[in-house]
């Protein structure tokens, strides 16, 4: 009998605790929702101030981005304990050279090559220049020189000579790449420059020239897709403007790392655009569900915050996971992209709503019929054949 009563009390206690937990959860959710709505109303009320501050912040962000060093030495991200990095440190510390280039000279007289070698050796960052005249006097008859020495620097069939240039720093240092660029200009009419230092310098040139091009292409393709799937021409432009501002904020805060990799720079803008665009689309759809513009935006902001929080945290966690790679390029990219998602979410619930409300009249005037075909039949077919699709 006592056991039965004890069991009955325990059951009632469990029901009470469950009810308390359920009630507390509802109250917490209500407070969070109310807090988010208050935040949304605050954004709507102070939208002009938000835009002024947002555009003003672009100036220091842009200056900071320009002054943040871009690292083009991919080897510097390798763990210091591996043999490659140990060897490079020994080369720099004990032999005074960290990189080299091979210069193939065509149809040049020995006197001109000697002058060129002296000019190259005077460049800042160049450690030494070795060519045929360094090993043997170029005025000596061909027959007086051992074949091994002559053939190492000369190609008699192609009428070309080989020059070896060593640098005092690593191949990705600013000094080395500047020396390679100057050397390339000095001898471009008579030679080809090879070696990792030259490849690194060319990589820098290509990245800096082409990165803006494919960012523009990504923006244009996004505009095309959103133009087909949405009912406004202006709204996609506002999406890209707010995300573009978030990208600049992200790049402008990279000074906290001291420098970023050229690969991180090349990937950041496009990745951030792709990852955070969904948040903007969700906000717009939530905004369209209401009639009163200001009230609709306040609720759209609150719904967006609640809905995208889990998604954004998951995305951030994925990028943070890159930070644990031994190849520290993952740390570089992970930090930058995690910041990018944070800036993207903040921009989506502050800058974008302010832009949409500020351009409300222009949005209404430029609305058009959605060009996206009706896919409800496809949706119905999928739900009716879910078993077959699951098996496939």
C-alpha positions as CSV (number, residue, x, y, z in Angstrom):
1,X,0.0,0.0,0.0
2,X,2.8,2.4,0.9
3,X,4.6,1.5,-2.3
4,X,1.5,2.3,-4.3
5,X,1.1,5.7,-2.6
6,X,4.8,6.5,-3.2
7,X,4.4,5.6,-6.8
8,X,1.3,7.8,-7.1
9,X,3.2,10.7,-5.6
10,X,6.1,10.3,-7.9
11,X,3.8,10.2,-10.9
12,X,2.1,13.4,-9.8
13,X,5.5,15.0,-9.2
14,X,6.7,14.1,-12.7
15,X,3.5,15.6,-14.2
16,X,4.0,18.8,-12.2
17,X,7.7,19.1,-13.2
18,X,6.8,18.5,-16.9
19,X,4.0,21.1,-16.7
20,X,6.4,23.6,-15.0
21,X,9.0,23.0,-17.7
22,X,6.4,23.3,-20.5
23,X,5.1,26.6,-19.0
24,X,8.6,28.0,-18.5
25,X,9.5,27.1,-22.1
26,X,6.4,28.9,-23.4
27,X,7.2,32.0,-21.2
28,X,10.8,32.1,-22.4
29,X,9.7,31.8,-26.0
30,X,7.2,34.5,-25.6
31,X,9.8,36.8,-24.0
32,X,12.3,36.1,-26.8
33,X,9.6,36.8,-29.4
34,X,8.6,40.0,-27.7
35,X,12.2,41.1,-27.4
36,X,12.8,40.3,-31.1
37,X,9.7,42.3,-32.0
38,X,10.9,45.3,-29.9
39,X,14.3,45.0,-31.7
40,X,12.4,45.0,-35.1
41,X,10.4,48.1,-34.1
42,X,13.6,49.8,-33.0
43,X,15.2,49.1,-36.4
44,X,12.1,50.5,-38.2
45,X,12.0,53.5,-36.0
46,X,15.7,54.4,-36.4
47,X,16.1,53.2,-40.0
48,X,17.6,56.5,-41.2
49,X,20.2,56.6,-38.5
50,X,21.1,52.9,-39.2
51,X,21.7,53.8,-42.9
52,X,23.8,56.8,-42.0
53,X,26.0,54.8,-39.6
54,X,26.1,51.8,-42.0
55,X,27.4,53.9,-44.9
56,X,29.8,55.8,-42.7
57,X,31.4,52.6,-41.5
58,X,32.3,51.7,-45.1
59,X,35.0,54.4,-45.0
60,X,37.2,52.9,-42.1
61,X,36.4,49.4,-43.3
62,X,37.6,50.2,-46.8
63,X,40.8,51.8,-45.5
64,X,41.5,48.9,-43.1
65,X,40.9,46.4,-46.0
66,X,43.4,48.2,-48.2
67,X,46.0,48.3,-45.5
68,X,45.6,44.6,-44.5
69,X,48.5,42.6,-45.9
70,X,47.7,39.8,-48.3
71,X,50.0,36.7,-47.9
72,X,50.9,35.0,-51.1
73,X,53.2,32.5,-49.6
74,X,51.2,29.3,-49.3
75,X,54.1,27.5,-47.6
76,X,53.8,29.8,-44.6
77,X,50.6,28.0,-43.7
78,X,52.2,24.6,-43.4
79,X,53.0,23.4,-39.9
80,X,56.4,24.5,-38.7
81,X,57.4,20.9,-37.7
82,X,57.3,19.4,-41.2
83,X,60.5,18.9,-43.2
84,X,59.6,21.4,-45.9
85,X,59.3,24.3,-43.4
86,X,62.4,23.2,-41.5
87,X,64.4,23.2,-44.7
88,X,63.2,26.6,-45.7
89,X,64.1,28.0,-42.3
90,X,67.6,26.6,-42.6
91,X,68.0,28.1,-46.1
92,X,67.0,31.6,-44.9
93,X,68.9,31.5,-41.6
94,X,72.1,29.7,-42.6
95,X,72.4,30.3,-46.3
96,X,70.7,33.7,-46.6
97,X,68.3,32.7,-49.3
98,X,64.7,31.6,-49.3
99,X,63.7,31.4,-52.9
100,X,65.1,31.3,-56.4
101,X,64.2,31.9,-60.1
102,X,65.5,30.6,-63.3
103,X,65.9,33.1,-66.1
104,X,66.2,31.9,-69.7
105,X,68.0,34.5,-71.8
106,X,67.7,34.3,-75.6
107,X,69.9,35.9,-78.3
108,X,71.8,38.1,-75.8
109,X,75.5,38.8,-76.0
110,X,77.7,38.0,-73.0
111,X,78.5,41.7,-72.4
112,X,74.7,42.5,-72.2
113,X,74.1,39.5,-69.9
114,X,76.9,40.7,-67.6
115,X,75.3,44.2,-67.4
116,X,71.9,42.7,-66.8
117,X,73.2,40.4,-64.1
118,X,74.7,43.4,-62.3
119,X,71.4,45.4,-62.5
120,X,69.4,42.4,-61.2
121,X,71.9,41.9,-58.3
122,X,71.3,45.5,-57.3
123,X,67.6,45.0,-56.8
124,X,66.4,45.0,-53.2
125,X,65.6,41.5,-52.1
126,X,68.0,39.8,-54.6
127,X,70.7,37.8,-52.8
128,X,72.9,36.6,-55.7
129,X,72.9,36.1,-59.5
130,X,74.7,33.1,-61.0
131,X,75.3,32.7,-64.7
132,X,77.9,31.4,-67.1
133,X,80.2,34.4,-66.5
134,X,80.1,33.8,-62.8
135,X,81.7,30.3,-63.1
136,X,84.1,31.0,-66.0
137,X,85.4,34.1,-67.8
138,X,83.1,34.6,-70.8
139,X,86.1,35.7,-72.9
140,X,87.7,32.3,-72.7
141,X,87.5,30.1,-75.9
142,X,84.8,27.5,-75.8
143,X,87.4,24.7,-76.1
144,X,89.1,25.8,-72.9
145,X,86.0,25.3,-70.8
146,X,84.9,21.9,-69.4
147,X,81.7,20.7,-71.1
148,X,79.9,20.2,-67.8
149,X,80.4,23.9,-66.9
150,X,79.4,25.2,-70.4
151,X,76.4,22.9,-70.8
152,X,75.0,23.8,-67.4
153,X,74.4,27.4,-68.5
154,X,74.3,27.3,-72.3
155,X,72.1,25.7,-74.9
156,X,74.1,26.0,-78.2
157,X,71.2,24.7,-80.3
158,X,68.7,27.3,-79.1
159,X,71.2,30.1,-78.6
160,X,70.1,30.7,-75.1
161,X,71.7,30.9,-71.6
162,X,70.5,30.1,-68.1
163,X,70.7,32.5,-65.2
164,X,70.0,31.6,-61.6
165,X,68.7,34.4,-59.2
166,X,68.4,33.8,-55.5
167,X,66.5,35.9,-53.0
168,X,67.2,36.8,-49.4
169,X,63.6,36.1,-48.2
170,X,60.9,33.5,-48.9
171,X,59.1,33.3,-52.2
172,X,55.9,34.8,-50.8
173,X,57.5,37.9,-49.2
174,X,56.6,41.3,-50.5
175,X,60.3,42.1,-51.1
176,X,60.8,38.9,-53.2
177,X,57.7,39.5,-55.3
178,X,58.6,43.1,-55.9
179,X,62.1,42.1,-57.0
180,X,60.6,39.5,-59.4
181,X,58.2,42.1,-61.0
182,X,61.1,44.6,-61.4
183,X,63.3,41.9,-62.9
184,X,60.6,40.8,-65.3
185,X,60.2,44.3,-66.6
186,X,64.0,44.7,-67.1
187,X,64.4,41.6,-69.2
188,X,60.9,40.8,-70.6
189,X,62.0,41.3,-74.3
190,X,64.8,38.7,-74.0
191,X,63.9,36.1,-71.5
192,X,61.4,33.8,-69.7
193,X,61.4,33.7,-65.9
194,X,60.6,30.4,-64.2
195,X,60.6,29.0,-60.7
196,X,58.2,29.2,-57.7
197,X,59.0,32.8,-56.9
198,X,58.0,33.9,-60.4
199,X,54.9,31.7,-60.2
200,X,53.9,33.3,-56.9
201,X,54.4,36.8,-58.4
202,X,52.2,35.9,-61.4
203,X,49.6,34.4,-59.0
204,X,49.4,37.7,-57.1
205,X,48.9,39.6,-60.4
206,X,46.2,37.3,-61.6
207,X,44.3,37.2,-58.2
208,X,44.3,41.0,-57.8
209,X,43.2,41.5,-61.4
210,X,40.6,38.8,-61.7
211,X,39.0,38.7,-58.2
212,X,36.9,41.8,-58.8
213,X,35.8,40.3,-62.2
214,X,34.3,37.1,-60.8
215,X,32.7,38.9,-57.9
216,X,30.9,41.1,-60.4
217,X,30.0,37.9,-62.4
218,X,28.6,36.3,-59.2
219,X,26.5,39.5,-58.5
220,X,25.2,39.6,-62.1
221,X,24.2,35.9,-62.0
222,X,22.5,36.5,-58.6
223,X,20.6,39.4,-60.1
224,X,19.5,37.3,-63.1
225,X,18.2,34.4,-60.8
226,X,16.4,36.8,-58.4
227,X,15.0,38.8,-61.3
228,X,13.3,35.6,-62.5
229,X,12.1,34.3,-59.2
230,X,11.0,37.6,-57.5
231,X,8.5,40.3,-58.4
232,X,10.7,43.4,-58.2
233,X,13.8,44.7,-59.9
234,X,14.9,46.9,-57.0
235,X,14.8,44.3,-54.3
236,X,17.6,42.1,-55.7
237,X,19.8,45.3,-55.9
238,X,19.1,46.1,-52.3
239,X,20.0,42.5,-51.4
240,X,23.3,42.8,-53.1
241,X,24.0,46.2,-51.6
242,X,23.4,45.1,-48.0
243,X,25.5,41.9,-48.5
244,X,28.2,43.9,-50.3
245,X,28.4,46.2,-47.3
246,X,28.6,43.2,-45.0
247,X,31.5,41.8,-47.1
248,X,33.4,45.2,-46.8
249,X,32.9,45.2,-43.0
250,X,34.2,41.6,-42.9
251,X,37.3,42.4,-45.1
252,X,37.8,45.5,-43.1
253,X,38.1,43.6,-39.8
254,X,40.7,41.2,-41.1
255,X,43.4,43.4,-39.5
256,X,42.8,41.5,-36.3
257,X,44.6,38.6,-37.9
258,X,47.5,40.8,-39.2
259,X,47.2,39.4,-42.7
260,X,45.0,37.1,-44.8
261,X,45.8,34.6,-47.5
262,X,45.2,35.4,-51.1
263,X,43.0,32.3,-51.3
264,X,40.9,33.6,-48.5
265,X,40.6,37.0,-50.2
266,X,39.6,35.3,-53.5
267,X,36.9,33.1,-51.9
268,X,35.5,35.4,-49.2
269,X,33.2,37.7,-51.3
270,X,31.6,34.9,-53.3
271,X,31.2,32.5,-50.4
272,X,29.7,35.2,-48.2
273,X,27.3,36.2,-50.9
274,X,26.2,32.6,-51.4
275,X,25.9,31.7,-47.7
276,X,24.0,34.8,-46.5
277,X,21.7,35.5,-49.5
278,X,19.0,33.1,-48.1
279,X,18.6,35.3,-45.0
280,X,17.7,38.3,-47.2
281,X,15.2,36.3,-49.2
282,X,13.6,35.0,-46.0
283,X,13.2,38.5,-44.6
284,X,11.6,39.7,-47.9
285,X,9.1,36.9,-47.9
286,X,8.2,37.5,-44.3
287,X,7.8,41.2,-45.0
288,X,5.4,40.5,-47.9
289,X,3.0,38.5,-45.7
290,X,1.7,41.7,-43.9
291,X,-0.1,44.8,-45.1
292,X,1.1,47.5,-42.8
293,X,4.7,48.2,-44.0
294,X,6.3,49.3,-40.8
295,X,4.6,46.7,-38.7
296,X,5.3,44.1,-41.3
297,X,9.0,44.9,-41.3
298,X,9.2,44.7,-37.5
299,X,7.6,41.3,-37.5
300,X,9.7,40.2,-40.5
301,X,12.9,41.1,-38.6
302,X,11.8,39.2,-35.5
303,X,10.8,36.1,-37.6
304,X,14.1,36.3,-39.5
305,X,16.2,36.4,-36.3
306,X,14.4,33.5,-34.8
307,X,14.4,31.4,-38.0
308,X,18.0,32.0,-39.2
309,X,19.7,31.8,-35.8
310,X,20.0,28.1,-35.9
311,X,21.0,28.0,-39.5
312,X,23.6,30.7,-39.1
313,X,25.1,29.1,-36.0
314,X,25.4,25.8,-37.8
315,X,27.1,27.5,-40.7
316,X,29.5,29.3,-38.3
317,X,30.3,26.0,-36.6
318,X,31.2,24.5,-40.0
319,X,33.6,27.3,-40.7
320,X,35.0,27.2,-37.2
321,X,35.8,23.5,-37.7
322,X,38.3,24.6,-40.4
323,X,40.2,26.4,-37.7
324,X,41.4,23.1,-36.3
325,X,43.3,22.1,-39.5
326,X,47.0,21.6,-39.2
327,X,47.3,23.4,-42.5
328,X,46.6,26.8,-41.0
329,X,45.0,28.2,-44.2
330,X,41.9,26.6,-42.7
331,X,42.3,28.8,-39.6
332,X,42.6,31.9,-41.9
333,X,39.6,31.0,-44.0
334,X,37.5,29.7,-41.1
335,X,37.8,32.9,-39.0
336,X,37.1,35.2,-42.0
337,X,34.0,33.3,-43.1
338,X,32.6,32.9,-39.6
339,X,32.9,36.7,-39.3
340,X,31.3,37.0,-42.7
341,X,28.2,35.0,-41.6
342,X,27.8,37.1,-38.4
343,X,28.1,40.4,-40.4
344,X,25.7,38.9,-43.0
345,X,23.0,38.2,-40.4
346,X,23.5,41.6,-38.7
347,X,23.2,43.3,-42.1
348,X,20.1,41.3,-43.0
349,X,18.2,42.4,-39.9
350,X,19.4,46.0,-39.8
351,X,20.7,47.5,-43.1
352,X,18.5,45.5,-45.4
353,X,15.1,46.4,-43.7
354,X,16.2,50.1,-43.6
355,X,17.0,50.0,-47.3
356,X,13.7,48.3,-48.2
357,X,11.7,50.8,-46.2
358,X,13.7,53.7,-47.7
359,X,13.1,52.5,-51.2
360,X,9.5,51.4,-50.7
361,X,8.0,53.6,-53.4
362,X,10.6,52.6,-56.0
363,X,10.0,48.9,-55.2
364,X,6.2,49.4,-55.7
365,X,6.7,51.2,-59.1
366,X,9.1,48.5,-60.4
367,X,7.1,45.4,-59.5
368,X,6.6,42.9,-62.3
369,X,5.1,39.5,-62.9
370,X,7.2,36.6,-61.5
371,X,8.8,34.8,-64.4
372,X,9.3,31.6,-62.4
373,X,6.9,28.9,-63.7
374,X,4.4,27.3,-61.3
375,X,6.0,24.3,-59.6
376,X,3.0,23.2,-57.5
377,X,2.4,20.2,-59.8
378,X,6.0,19.1,-59.2
379,X,5.5,19.4,-55.4
380,X,2.3,17.4,-55.6
381,X,4.0,14.7,-57.7
382,X,6.9,14.5,-55.2
383,X,4.5,14.1,-52.2
384,X,2.4,11.5,-54.0
385,X,5.5,9.4,-55.0
386,X,7.6,9.9,-51.9
387,X,8.1,6.1,-51.3
388,X,9.6,5.6,-54.8
389,X,11.8,8.7,-54.5
390,X,13.1,7.5,-51.1
391,X,14.0,4.2,-52.5
392,X,15.8,5.8,-55.5
